[in-house]
Amino acid sequence: MPPTVSVIVPTHNSSKTLGACLEAIHRQRHPVTEVIVVDDASTDDTRAVAQRFPCRLLVTDRNAGPAAARNRGIQASTGELIFFLDSDCAPEPDALGNALAILRDQPDVACVHGIYALEPLIDDGPVEAYRLVHGHYWRLRNVGRVRTTLFAVCLIRREVFTTVGLFDEKLRASEDVELGDRMGDRYGIVLTDTVVCRHDDDSRLGALLRKQFRRSQLLIPVALAERGPAGIRANTMAGLLTATLVPAALPTALLTGGWPVLSLLFFGLFMVAEPGLLRFVLRRRGPAFTGFFFGVHLLVQLAVVTGAVVGGLRHLADRDFGPTRATTAKTSR
C-alpha cells in the first residue's frame, strides 16, 4: 500500500491565493489522505475560501506565526508523510508524486523540498518578478543533498518530528532552517527541481524591504545556534559585502567630487560579485530587466545586512532573542 499523505497549509490573511493553492492540491496526480488548513487568526475571508474545499479547517484565536500553525497541523494529522504547502503556493500536478519517488528511491532521505517556478501564481508586477527570479536561482543553485529544510513546498516523514521535536514557536522566521539543523546527519534532506510550485511573492518594494529587515534579524542568532555546517543561504557573502560598499562610498564621493562615478563603480562590482546570478538574469530576462533586478537586489541586500546587524546586537543584549535552547515537543498521532 502507498503511504498515507497529510497536506498541511498554514495560512494568515491569504484569501487572495488560498483557493489556487487548494485547487492545485486536489489536482495532484498522486492522491492525498487529508488536507488540513490551519488559519492563524486571519482577519480577511481566508476561512470562507477554505470552506469551499474538501479540507479540515483549524482556526487559532491569536496570530502565533507559521511555526505554531504548522505544529497544530502536525498534531491534528494522521498521515505517515506530511506535505507542507504555504498558502501562496500552487504545486504543479506532479509535485507530490515526484517527491514521493525520491523518498522511495532513497530510503535514507526523510525530507524533500522543491523550488519556485519563474512564472508567478498571480502576476503583480516587476518587484514580484525580481523576487521569483532570485528565489528560483538560489534554490536551483543548491539542488541536491542539503542540510536545510524549506517548507514552502516540502514532503517529510512524520517520524522526523517524533525524533527531533516540532517547530520552534519562538521563531517567526528561519523556523524551517532551525528544524533542518536539528535533523543534522540523522535524516537525509534533498532539494529538487522536480518539485515545483508557482508562488505569489512580494510585489511592493517598501513591504519587501521591511520584511527582509524583520526576518534577517534572526539570521545571526539561528546561525550561532547551528549544530553542524551552515546550510543553504539565499544570499552570498560576496553579494552582501559588496552591497555595503555602494552607500559607504557616497560620503567620500560627494566630498571628492567623484560622485556618481565611484558609486557606479561599486555598483558594478556588486553586480559581478555573483557572476552566476548575473548570467542567469541576463539569459532569462535580458539587459533592461537585469539593471532593474540589481537595483532592487541592492536595496534588499542592504535591508538584510542592516537587519542582521540589528538582530546580532539584540542577541548580545538578550540571549533569549533567538531559537529555544532545547525544542523537545513531540507529535501525537
URNORHU-V630403 format. One record per pair of residues at least 4 apart in sequence whose ideal C-beta (glycine too) atoms are under 7 Angstrom apart, sorted by the first residue. I is the first residue (numbers start at 0). J is the second residue. If there is no record, write none. Layout:
I/J
I/J
This chain:
2/79
2/80
3/32
3/77
3/78
3/79
4/31
4/32
4/78
4/80
4/82
4/95
5/32
5/33
5/35
5/76
5/77
5/78
5/81
6/24
6/31
6/33
6/34
6/35
6/82
6/84
7/35
7/37
7/69
7/72
7/73
7/76
7/81
7/83
8/20
8/36
8/84
8/86
9/37
9/39
9/65
9/68
9/69
9/72
9/86
10/17
10/36
10/37
10/38
10/39
10/41
10/45
10/86
11/39
11/40
11/41
11/62
12/41
12/42
12/43
12/45
13/17
13/45
13/86
13/87
14/43
14/44
14/45
14/48
16/20
16/86
16/87
16/120
16/121
16/199
17/21
17/45
17/48
17/49
17/86
18/22
18/48
19/23
19/89
19/120
20/24
20/84
20/86
20/88
20/89
21/25
21/34
21/52
21/54
22/26
23/89
23/90
24/31
24/34
24/84
26/92
27/31
27/92
27/94
27/95
28/92
28/93
28/96
29/95
29/96
29/99
31/82
32/77
32/78
33/55
33/76
33/77
33/78
34/54
34/55
35/54
35/55
35/57
35/72
35/75
35/76
36/49
36/54
36/56
37/57
37/68
37/71
37/72
38/45
38/46
38/49
38/56
38/57
38/58
38/59
39/59
39/62
39/63
39/68
40/59
40/60
40/61
40/62
41/45
41/46
44/48
45/49
46/50
46/56
46/58
49/54
49/56
50/56
57/71
57/72
57/75
59/63
59/68
63/67
63/68
63/168
64/168
64/171
65/69
65/174
66/70
66/166
66/167
66/168
66/170
66/174
67/71
67/168
68/72
69/73
69/83
69/150
69/166
70/74
70/165
70/166
70/168
71/75
72/76
73/81
73/160
73/165
73/330
74/330
74/331
76/81
77/332
78/157
79/157
80/154
80/156
80/157
81/155
81/157
82/95
82/154
83/150
83/153
84/88
84/90
84/152
85/151
87/120
87/198
87/199
88/151
88/152
88/196
88/198
89/120
89/196
89/197
90/94
90/95
90/152
90/196
91/195
91/196
93/97
94/98
94/113
94/152
94/194
94/195
94/196
95/99
95/154
96/100
97/193
97/194
98/102
98/111
98/154
98/194
99/103
99/154
100/104
101/105
101/108
101/111
101/189
101/191
102/108
102/111
102/154
105/187
107/187
108/187
108/189
109/155
109/156
109/159
109/186
109/187
110/148
110/153
110/155
110/159
110/186
110/188
111/154
111/189
111/191
111/194
112/148
112/149
112/150
112/152
112/153
112/190
112/194
113/152
113/191
113/194
113/195
113/196
114/135
114/138
114/139
114/192
114/195
115/131
115/134
115/135
115/138
115/196
115/198
116/135
116/195
116/196
116/197
117/131
117/132
117/135
117/283
118/197
119/123
119/127
119/131
119/197
119/198
119/199
119/200
120/197
120/198
120/199
121/199
123/127
123/202
124/202
125/129
125/291
126/130
126/201
126/202
126/203
126/204
126/207
126/295
127/131
127/200
127/201
127/202
128/132
129/133
129/292
129/295
129/296
130/134
130/200
130/201
131/135
131/198
131/200
132/136
132/280
132/283
132/284
132/292
133/137
133/296
134/138
134/200
135/139
136/140
136/276
136/279
137/141
137/233
138/190
139/192
140/275
141/145
141/190
141/231
142/190
142/191
142/192
143/190
144/187
144/189
145/188
145/190
145/230
145/231
146/179
146/188
146/227
146/228
146/230
147/176
147/179
147/188
147/230
147/231
148/153
148/175
148/178
148/179
148/182
148/188
149/153
149/175
150/175
151/196
152/194
152/196
155/159
157/161
157/330
158/162
159/163
159/182
159/186
160/164
160/165
160/330
161/329
161/330
163/181
163/182
164/181
164/326
164/327
164/328
164/329
165/326
165/328
165/330
166/174
166/178
167/174
167/177
167/322
167/323
167/326
169/322
169/323
170/174
170/177
170/217
170/322
172/214
172/217
173/177
173/217
173/218
173/221
174/178
175/179
176/180
176/221
176/230
177/181
177/221
177/322
178/182
179/188
179/230
180/225
180/226
180/227
180/230
181/326
182/186
182/188
183/226
183/227
201/206
201/207
201/210
203/207
204/208
204/295
205/209
206/210
207/211
207/299
208/212
208/298
208/299
208/302
209/213
210/214
211/215
211/299
211/302
211/303
211/306
212/302
212/305
212/306
213/306
215/303
215/306
215/307
215/310
216/306
216/309
216/310
216/313
217/221
217/310
217/321
218/222
218/307
218/310
219/223
219/307
219/310
219/311
219/314
220/224
220/310
220/314
220/320
220/321
220/322
221/225
221/321
221/322
222/229
224/321
224/322
225/229
234/238
234/239
234/300
234/303
235/239
235/273
236/240
237/241
237/272
237/273
238/242
238/272
238/273
238/300
239/300
239/303
239/304
241/268
241/269
241/272
242/269
242/297
242/300
242/301
242/304
243/247
243/304
244/248
244/265
244/268
245/262
245/265
245/266
245/269
245/297
246/301
248/252
248/261
248/262
248/265
249/253
249/258
249/262
250/254
251/255
251/261
252/257
252/258
252/261
252/262
253/258
257/261
258/262
259/263
260/264
261/265
262/266
263/267
264/268
265/269
266/270
266/297
267/271
268/272
269/293
269/297
270/277
270/293
271/277
273/277
274/278
275/279
276/280
277/281
278/282
279/283
280/284
280/289
280/292
281/285
281/286
281/289
284/288
284/289
285/289
286/290
287/291
288/292
289/293
290/294
291/295
292/296
293/297
295/299
296/300
297/301
298/302
299/303
300/304
301/305
302/306
303/307
304/308
305/309
306/310
307/311
308/312
309/313
310/314
311/315
312/316
313/317
313/320
314/318
314/320
314/321
